[in-house]
């Protein structure tokens, strides 16, 4: 175990004893700005009622194209997202749920047989462990295609160790895709240790610039914001104690790739083929990359790698190599002829 034991114990008690259902939460932390997509809503009918009742987030940070993948859900709780992932990865895939709270894992495991019978296959494994030290849960180096997390990473008292672990367990080209809470400033340590504020996903929220720096330190120089929305605090007492901080609930994706720290221009163009079942008309990479099916888009070198050197590669055509460098990507189409030839620009 790493980090502050008192903080971890407080979080364990809050989620294992204090909260009985999502209705007990005092904020809208980790509520995504967009509605849950229809293909995920359809899966909810196959999730056991107790699992749904004991789910403490809203929305589900599940990326497209995970059929056959090995997916790790950090802080899986009672397993709602794990069981949704189970259907999406299919019989040839695998889902591992890790949580430190035995009370929640007991609920998740209690319904494994129920879901296996309903789905027609069993591909789920729940493990007790700390997300800052995934060796405690038996997660090997470079063994996972996708890591997801739903409003859990902010709870960690040792975020440098946590993000090092995420990069360790991901395969080359693997994806980290998570929803969490971010702050517009560093939160005082006195509030960071408050059990209620920590349990409500507020006082452990990372300052956005510190998150960027931390990702760079663990080898990820270009993480992307997919969506974000302001976080509402409904409890007057919580507002009085920490209302001076502006919080954002956001979905972020990052890849285990050797990327540059700026968008560099190599004259590359990407075209989405429209072949992801969840996104027949357009693929949203992040909040400034919506690639329409069949429409070429000029992209920087980092974006080209995110599409061509990951599991998304079969769904894109990326034209151009990195043999010629044209300087910093201009993040705009240069003139009408370029717009006609290559569509909208990357940034």
C-alpha positions in Angstrom: 0.0 0.0 0.0 1.2 3.5 -0.8 0.0 7.0 0.2 -1.6 8.1 3.5 -3.2 5.1 5.3 -5.7 7.4 7.1 -6.9 8.8 3.8 -7.4 5.4 2.3 -9.2 4.2 5.4 -11.5 7.2 5.3 -12.4 6.6 1.6 -12.9 2.9 2.3 -15.4 3.7 5.1 -17.2 6.3 3.0 -17.8 4.0 0.1 -18.2 0.8 2.1 -20.3 2.1 4.9 -21.6 5.7 4.6 -23.0 5.5 1.1 -25.8 3.1 0.5 -26.8 4.3 -3.0 -26.0 7.0 -5.5 -28.8 9.1 -4.0 -26.5 9.7 -0.9 -23.9 11.7 -2.9 -23.9 15.4 -2.2 -22.4 16.6 -5.5 -22.6 16.0 -9.3 -19.0 14.9 -9.4 -18.1 12.8 -12.4 -21.4 13.5 -14.1 -20.5 13.7 -17.8 -21.5 16.7 -19.8 -23.1 14.4 -22.4 -25.8 11.8 -21.9 -24.9 8.2 -21.8 -24.9 7.0 -25.4 -27.7 4.7 -26.6 -25.5 1.6 -27.0 -24.5 1.8 -23.3 -28.1 2.6 -22.1 -29.2 -0.6 -23.9 -26.8 -2.6 -21.7 -28.3 -1.5 -18.5 -31.2 -3.9 -18.8 -28.8 -6.8 -18.4 -27.2 -5.4 -15.2 -28.5 -6.8 -11.9 -30.6 -4.3 -10.0 -28.5 -4.3 -6.8 -25.4 -3.5 -8.9 -27.2 -0.5 -10.5 -28.5 0.7 -7.1 -25.0 0.7 -5.6 -23.3 2.6 -8.4 -21.9 6.0 -7.2 -21.1 7.7 -10.5 -23.1 8.9 -13.4 -22.3 8.2 -17.0 -19.7 5.6 -18.0 -16.2 6.4 -19.4 -16.1 3.5 -21.9 -14.4 4.1 -25.3 -15.3 2.6 -28.6 -13.7 -0.4 -30.3 -13.0 -2.7 -27.3 -14.2 -6.0 -28.7 -11.8 -8.7 -27.7 -9.7 -6.3 -25.5 -8.4 -6.7 -22.0 -9.8 -3.9 -20.0 -9.0 -2.9 -16.4 -11.5 -0.9 -14.4 -9.9 1.0 -11.5 -12.0 1.5 -8.4 -14.7 -0.8 -9.9 -16.9 -0.7 -6.8 -19.9 -3.1 -7.1 -19.1 -3.7 -10.8 -21.6 -1.9 -12.9 -19.1 -0.7 -15.5 -17.2 -4.0 -15.3 -20.4 -5.9 -16.4 -21.2 -3.4 -19.1 -17.6 -3.9 -20.4 -18.0 -7.6 -20.2 -20.7 -7.5 -22.9 -18.7 -5.1 -25.0 -15.4 -7.0 -25.1 -17.3 -10.2 -25.7 -16.3 -13.8 -25.0 -12.9 -13.3 -26.5 -12.2 -10.3 -24.2 -11.4 -10.0 -20.5 -12.4 -7.5 -17.8 -10.6 -7.0 -14.5 -12.1 -4.9 -11.8 -9.9 -3.7 -9.0 -11.1 -2.1 -5.8 -9.8 -1.7 -2.2 -13.2 -2.0 -0.6 -14.2 -5.5 0.2 -17.8 -4.6 1.0 -18.3 -3.4 -2.6 -16.4 -6.3 -4.1 -18.7 -8.7 -2.1 -21.7 -7.2 -3.9 -19.9 -7.4 -7.3 -18.9 -11.1 -6.9 -22.3 -12.1 -5.6 -23.7 -11.5 -9.0 -21.0 -13.0 -11.2 -22.9 -16.2 -11.9 -26.1 -14.2 -12.6 -24.4 -12.2 -15.3 -22.5 -15.1 -16.8 -25.8 -17.0 -17.3 -27.4 -13.9 -18.8 -24.5 -13.1 -21.1 -23.7 -16.7 -22.1 -20.0 -16.4 -21.1 -17.8 -15.5 -18.1 -15.0 -13.1 -18.7 -14.9 -11.0 -15.4 -12.4 -11.1 -12.6 -12.7 -9.0 -9.4 -9.6 -8.3 -7.4 -8.9 -6.5 -4.1 -6.0 -4.2 -4.3 -4.7 -0.6 -4.3 -4.7 1.3 -7.6 -1.4 2.9 -6.6 0.2 -0.5 -6.5 -1.5 -2.8 -9.0 1.0 -5.6 -8.3 -1.1 -6.2 -5.2 -3.9 -7.2 -7.6 -1.6 -9.3 -9.8 -1.6 -6.9 -12.8 1.5 -7.6 -14.9 3.5 -5.2 -17.0 2.1 -4.3 -20.4 -0.9 -6.7 -20.0 -3.9 -4.3 -20.5 -5.3 -2.8 -23.7 -7.5 -0.2 -22.0 -7.7 1.2 -18.5 -10.9 3.0 -17.4 -11.9 4.7 -14.2 -15.1 6.5 -13.2 -14.4 9.3 -10.6 -11.8 7.3 -8.7 -8.3 8.6 -9.5 -9.0 11.8 -7.5 -9.4 9.7 -4.4 -5.8 8.5 -4.5 -3.4 10.0 -1.9 -0.4 9.2 -4.1 -1.1 10.3 -7.6 2.5 10.1 -9.0 2.6 6.4 -8.0 -0.9 5.9 -9.4 -0.1 7.3 -12.9 3.2 5.4 -13.0 1.3 2.2 -12.4 -1.2 3.0 -15.2 1.6 3.4 -17.7 3.3 0.3 -16.4 0.3 -2.0 -17.0 -0.8 -0.6 -20.3 0.5 -2.3 -23.5 2.3 -0.1 -26.0 -0.4 1.8 -27.8 -2.8 1.1 -24.9 -5.4 3.7 -23.8 -6.2 5.3 -20.5 -9.8 6.6 -20.7 -11.3 8.0 -17.5 -13.8 10.5 -16.0 -12.8 12.5 -13.0 -12.8 15.8 -11.2 -10.3 18.6 -11.8 -9.7 21.9 -10.0 -8.7 25.3 -11.2 -6.2 25.6 -8.3 -4.2 23.6 -5.8 -6.4 22.6 -2.9 -5.1 23.3 0.7 -3.8 20.2 2.5 -6.1 20.8 5.4 -9.1 20.2 3.1 -7.4 17.3 1.3 -7.7 15.2 4.5 -11.3 16.0 5.1 -13.2 12.6 4.9 -16.4 14.1 3.4 -14.7 16.3 0.9 -12.4 13.5 -0.1 -15.3 11.0 -0.4 -17.3 13.4 -2.5 -14.4 13.5 -5.0 -13.6 17.2 -4.3 -10.6 17.7 -2.1 -8.5 15.1 -3.9 -9.1 16.7 -7.3 -6.0 17.5 -9.3 -5.2 21.0 -10.4 -5.4 20.9 -14.2 -1.8 22.1 -14.8 -0.4 19.7 -12.2 -2.2 16.9 -14.0 -0.5 17.9 -17.3 2.9 18.0 -15.6 2.3 14.7 -13.9 1.3 13.0 -17.2 4.5 14.3 -18.8 6.6 12.9 -15.9 5.2 9.4 -16.5 5.9 9.6 -20.2 2.6 10.9 -21.6 3.3 14.4 -23.1 -0.1 14.8 -24.9 -3.3 13.8 -23.0 -6.6 14.9 -24.5 -9.8 16.3 -22.9 -12.8 14.5 -24.5 -15.6 16.4 -22.7 -16.1 18.6 -19.6 -18.7 20.4 -17.6 -18.9 22.5 -14.5 -19.5 20.5 -11.3 -22.4 21.5 -9.1 -22.3 21.3 -5.3 -25.8 20.9 -3.8 -24.9 20.8 -0.2 -24.6 24.3 1.5 -22.1 23.1 4.1 -19.8 21.6 1.4 -20.1 24.9 -0.6 -19.2 26.9 2.5 -16.0 24.8 3.0 -14.6 24.5 -0.5 -16.8 26.8 -2.7 -13.8 29.0 -3.5 -12.5 26.3 -5.9 -14.0 25.9 -9.3 -14.4 22.2 -10.2 -14.8 20.5 -13.5 -16.0 17.0 -14.3 -14.2 15.8 -17.3 -13.5 12.8 -19.5 -9.8 12.4 -20.5 -8.0 10.0 -22.8 -4.3 9.3 -23.0 -2.2 6.8 -24.9 1.0 4.9 -24.1 2.8 6.4 -27.0 6.1 8.2 -27.6 4.4 11.6 -28.4 5.9 15.1 -28.7 5.0 17.8 -26.2 3.6 20.1 -29.0 1.6 19.6 -32.1 4.1 19.3 -34.9 3.2 19.4 -38.6 4.4 16.6 -40.9 1.8 17.2 -43.6 -0.4 14.2 -42.5 -4.1 13.7 -43.2 -6.4 11.3 -41.4 -9.7 9.9 -42.7 -12.2 8.0 -40.5 -13.5 5.0 -42.4 -16.8 4.9 -40.4 -16.2 1.3 -39.3 -16.7 1.6 -35.5 -20.1 0.2 -34.7 -20.6 2.8 -31.9 -19.7 5.7 -34.2 -20.9 5.1 -37.8 -21.0 8.8 -38.8 -18.2 10.4 -36.8 -15.4 9.5 -34.3 -14.7 12.0 -31.5 -11.1 11.7 -30.4 -11.3 14.7 -28.1 -13.0 18.1 -27.7 -11.4 19.5 -30.9 -11.2 16.4 -33.1 -14.5 15.2 -34.6 -13.6 13.1 -37.6 -16.5 12.7 -40.0 -16.6 9.4 -41.8 -15.0 9.7 -45.2 -13.9 13.3 -44.7 -10.1 13.9 -44.6 -8.7 16.1 -41.8 -5.3 17.6 -41.5 -3.7 16.3 -38.3 -0.5 16.9 -36.3 2.0 14.1 -35.8 0.6 13.2 -32.3 -3.0 12.9 -33.5 -1.8 10.7 -36.5 -0.1 8.4 -34.0 -3.1 8.2 -31.8 -5.1 7.0 -34.7 -2.5 4.8 -36.6 -0.4 3.3 -33.7 -3.3 2.1 -31.5 -6.2 -0.3 -31.7 -8.0 2.4 -33.7 -5.7 1.8 -36.7 -8.0 -0.5 -38.7 -10.7 2.3 -38.6 -8.5 5.1 -40.1 -6.5 5.9 -43.2 -3.6 8.1 -42.3 -1.7 9.5 -45.3 1.8 10.9 -45.0 4.9 9.9 -43.1 7.1 11.9 -40.7 10.0 12.3 -43.1 9.4 16.0 -43.7 8.8 18.4 -40.9 6.9 21.7 -41.6 7.2 23.2 -38.1 4.7 23.7 -35.4 1.2 22.7 -36.5 -0.8 25.9 -37.3 -4.1 24.5 -35.9 -5.9 26.1 -38.9 -6.5 25.4 -42.5 -4.4 27.6 -44.7 -6.6 29.1 -47.4 -9.6 27.8 -49.4 -7.6 25.4 -51.5 -6.2 23.6 -48.5 -9.7 23.4 -47.0 -11.1 21.9 -50.2 -8.3 19.4 -50.4 -8.0 18.3 -46.8 -11.0 19.4 -44.8 -10.9 20.9 -41.3 -7.7 21.2 -39.4 -6.4 19.3 -36.4 -6.3 21.7 -33.5 
